[in-house]
């Protein structure tokens, strides 16, 4: 509950700023966030996979494990 409160307090200024901007700017920002979704998903997948591999082989970096 406290974490949610802290997140909301941090995001309120951002919401206020974007609330005053024209719709075209908001749409451009939304497009930018959507465009970054695929690269983020790919990096997140490979990072999780490497973390799993390093935890099952004995540590990071994997070349030192064996």
Number of C-alpha atoms within 10 A of each C-alpha: 5 7 8 9 9 10 10 12 11 11 10 11 11 10 11 10 9 14 11 9 10 9 11 9 11 14 11 11 13 11 11 11 11 10 11 10 10 11 10 10 11 11 11 12 12 11 12 12 12 15 15 12 15 17 14 11 14 12 15 13 13 15 9 10 12 7
